[in-house]
């Protein structure tokens, strides 16, 4: 494994499980010093201990706690080179617009969209001072497609992440700061397993539309994060980077 992140510091939110945990492991394996922000101290601290990193318990909807997370990275390691803004939720109560209450709508927007705003707002000044940085924001393939199995607030929040990412990627490009949106397809993570556990038919209804015939592995998404955050992606910014097994390009899938 090459050490593309040797001497660099990466902050990962939602780093205690799923895509976040896989990315923590991948970045650390390539030499990064990793700072993990997670609301759950058990998995978050375990992930940090595994990679000899730093854990900061963080509610990503709190501006003060998000600022403290990035400040801890600077205080401990001297800077912030990579921010993977990945924390998110998809509660079962988020469903059709006809059934989703305003409180659920607001909660999902806060965790999935406002948190990305707060993380970018906190990370960018540190990156400006050093004249470089890479931000990867987790959006979703649902932000570029429509689904009859709706999660209306989740979908809308991820669309907001895409628009904000484009704006930031353009605004800060000449300061050496790249900002890209990662759009995974369905990934075999605890979040997806929980979502489909009570409704296997819903899972199968989605799976049939993926040309590759399976959900992604978290490690496959993590490898894309590592690419986008590395100098190998030095001319990529303000992009919507789909990693979806072909689902967004499919009309009819193979038998």
N, C-alpha and C positions, 0 to 999 in steps of 0.2 A: 504494500500500500504506500503510495506516495504521500509525502507530508506537505500538502498544499497550504496547510494552515499553521505551520510551525511558527511560533512566536506571536500568533494572533489569538484574540479573545472573541468568543462567540457567546451571545446571550440567547437562550432558547426558552420561550414560554410554553407551558404545557409539556415540559420536558420529562415528566414522570412516567408517561405511558404512551402507547401508540406511536404515531409518526414522530412525536417529539422525542420520545426515548430512543427510537431508532436513529434519529438524527444526532442526538447527543453522542451516541456510541460512534457513529460514522465520523463526525467532526473530530472527536477525541482521537480516533484511530489515525487521523491525518494530521495530528499534532496540535490541535486547537486546545486552548484553555477554555473550558466550558463553564458558564454560569447558568444555572437552571432556576427559572422562576416557575413555581407551581403553587396552587392553593392548597394542595394536599401534602403535608410535610412528610408522610411516610414514604410514598414512592419517589417524591422529589429528592429527599435526602439520600435514599438508596441509590438513585441514579447518579447523584453527584459523587457519592462515595465510590461507586463503581469505576468512575473515570478520573478520580482524584480532582474533582472540580469543586465548585462552590454552589451551595443551595441557598436561595433566598425565598422564603415563603411570600407569595405574592398573589393578591387579588388583582387581576389585570383590569378590573373596572375602577380601581382606585388610582387616581393620578399620583397621589403621594407615594403609594407603594410601588407603582411602576417607576417613578423617578428614583426611588430608593434602590430598586433592582439594578438599574443602569449605573447609578452612582457607586454601588458596591462593586460592580465589574471594574470601573475605573479605579476605585480606591485600592482594589486587590491586585489588579493586573496591569493597570496603567492606561487602559483605553478600551474602546469597543470597536472591533473590526467587522463583526457580523452580528446582525439581529435577525433571528428567525421568529417571527411573530405568529405563533401557531395555536395558542390556546383557543378553545371553542367548545360549544355545547350544541346538542341537537336533541332536546327533550321530546318525549312522545306526545306531549300536549301541543307541540307545534305541528299543525296539520293543515287541512284546508283553511283558506281564509274565512270560510263560513263557520268554522268550529274553533279557531284559534283566538283566545281571549287577548285583550290588550296588555295584560300583565305579562303573559308569556311572550308576546311580540316584543315588548320592551326589554325583557330579560335577555332574550337571544341577541337583540341588537347591541345591548351593552357589552355582552361577553364576546361576541363575534366580530363586531365592527368598531365600537367605541374603543375596545382594548387595542386594536391595531392602530387607531389614531393616537392613543396615549403612548404606545410603545414607539411609534415613529417620532412623535413629538419629543420624547425623551432621548432617543438614540441619536437623532440627526445632529444636534449641537455638539455632541462628543465627536462624531465623525467629521464635522466641519473643522474642528480644531486640529485634527490630524491630517485633513486633506484627502481622506479616502474612507470608504466603507461600503458594505453590501447589506442590503435589507431584502429579506424574502418574507412576503406576507402570504399566509395560507388562505386561499380562496377555495373554489371548488368548481368542478365541471358543471354543476347545476347552475352556476352563474351565467353560463352561455347557452343553456338549453331550457326546455320546459318539461315538466313532469306532471302526469296525472296523479301520481302518488305524492302530493304536495307536502312540503314543509315550508310554508310560505315565509316565515320570518327568517329561517335559515337561508333560503334561496336569496331573499332580498339583502340580507346582511353580506353574503358573499359577493353579490353584485356591487355593493358599496365598496368592498375591499378592492375589487378590480378597478373601479373608477378612481379611488383614492391613490392606488398604486401607480396608475398611469400618470396622474398629476404630479406626484412626488418624484417619479422617475424622470420626468421632463424638467421639473423645477430645479433639481439639484444635480443634474448630470454634469454640468461644467465645474462642479466642486468635487468631482471624483467620487460621488455617492451614487451607487446604482440601486434601484428599487424595482423588484419584480414580484409578480403574483404567481404563486404555485397553485395549479388547479388539478388536484388529484381526482381520479375517478373513485368509485367505492373501494375502500381499503379495509382489509381484514384486521380491524382493531377492536378493542373493547367497546368503543363507542358504537361501531356498526353492529357488533354482536348483540349489544343490549337493545339497539333499535329494532333488530329483526327477530330477537328471541321469542317475542310474543306473537309474531306474525310471519311464519316461514313462507307463506304464500306471497307476501309483499317482497321478501328477499328474492324469491325465485322470479318474480315479475321483473325485478331489476336486473338480475343476473343474466337473463336471456338476451338482453340488449347489448351485452359486452362482447365484441367480436372475439376476444381472447378466451372467453368462456369461464373467467374466474375473477375474483376480486384481487386487487393489488396486495403485495406484501409491504408492510411498513418500510422494510429495508430498501425496496425499490423507489419509494418516494424519498427516503433519506438520501439516496445517491443523487437524486436530482437536486435536492437542496444543496448538497455539497458542491455540485457543479455550478449552480447559479451564484453561490456565495464565493466561489473561487475566482482566481485570475483567468481561468480558462473561459469564463463567461464575461471577459472584460469589455466586450462591445455590446452586451445585452443589458438593456434597461427599459423600464416602462412596458415590459412585455407581460402577456398572459400566457403562461407556460403550462400547457395541458399534458398531463401524465395520466391518461384515462383508459388505456387498453383499446383505444380506437372508438370508444362509445360515441364521442361527439362527431365522428365522421361517418357513422354507420346509418344506412337506410334499412338494409336487410342483413342480418347476421348469418354466419354459417350454420348449417344443420349439425 
